[in-house]
Amino acid sequence: MLLNEFLKEHRKVEELEATVAPVEGCRGAASKGFRCRLKEQDAKIQMVSDKLEMSKPVLEPIENR
């Protein structure tokens, strides 16, 4: 069970790192325009979506008795 939780968190970190990398590339002076802001907004939306996905309750099947 602990391993499963660790793997979920590790996967979450990898996804967040993947969304941060493109945003960091936008920090140059030449690309401060619309596309950069759009990428930043996409990254923020993805982070919120990931948080929502992680906060959903896990439903377990009920055994027939």
C-alpha positions in Angstrom: 0.0 0.0 0.0 2.8 2.4 0.9 4.5 1.6 -2.4 1.3 2.4 -4.3 1.1 5.8 -2.6 4.8 6.5 -3.4 4.3 5.6 -7.0 1.3 7.9 -7.3 3.2 10.8 -5.8 6.2 10.0 -8.0 4.0 10.0 -11.1 2.5 13.3 -10.0 5.9 14.9 -9.6 7.0 13.8 -13.0 3.8 15.2 -14.6 4.3 18.6 -12.8 7.9 18.7 -13.9 6.8 18.1 -17.4 4.4 21.0 -17.2 7.0 23.4 -15.6 9.7 22.7 -18.2 7.9 24.5 -21.1 7.0 27.4 -18.9 10.6 27.9 -17.8 11.6 28.1 -21.5 9.2 31.1 -21.9 11.3 33.3 -19.6 13.5 34.7 -22.4 13.1 38.3 -23.4 12.2 37.4 -27.0 9.2 35.3 -26.2 7.3 37.3 -23.6 4.2 37.5 -25.8 0.9 35.8 -26.2 2.2 32.3 -26.7 4.2 32.4 -23.5 1.2 33.5 -21.5 -0.9 30.8 -23.1 1.7 28.1 -22.1 1.7 29.4 -18.6 -2.1 29.3 -18.4 -2.1 25.8 -19.9 0.4 24.7 -17.2 -1.7 26.2 -14.4 -4.9 24.6 -15.8 -3.0 21.2 -15.9 -1.8 21.6 -12.3 -5.4 22.3 -11.1 -6.7 19.4 -13.1 -4.1 17.1 -11.6 -5.0 18.3 -8.1 -8.7 17.6 -8.8 -7.9 14.2 -10.1 -5.9 13.3 -7.0 -8.6 14.6 -4.7 -11.3 12.4 -6.1 -12.4 9.7 -3.7 -11.5 6.1 -4.5 -14.6 4.0 -4.8 -14.3 0.4 -3.7 -16.8 -2.2 -4.8 -19.3 -3.4 -2.2 -19.4 -7.2 -1.8 -22.7 -8.9 -2.1 -23.8 -10.4 1.2 
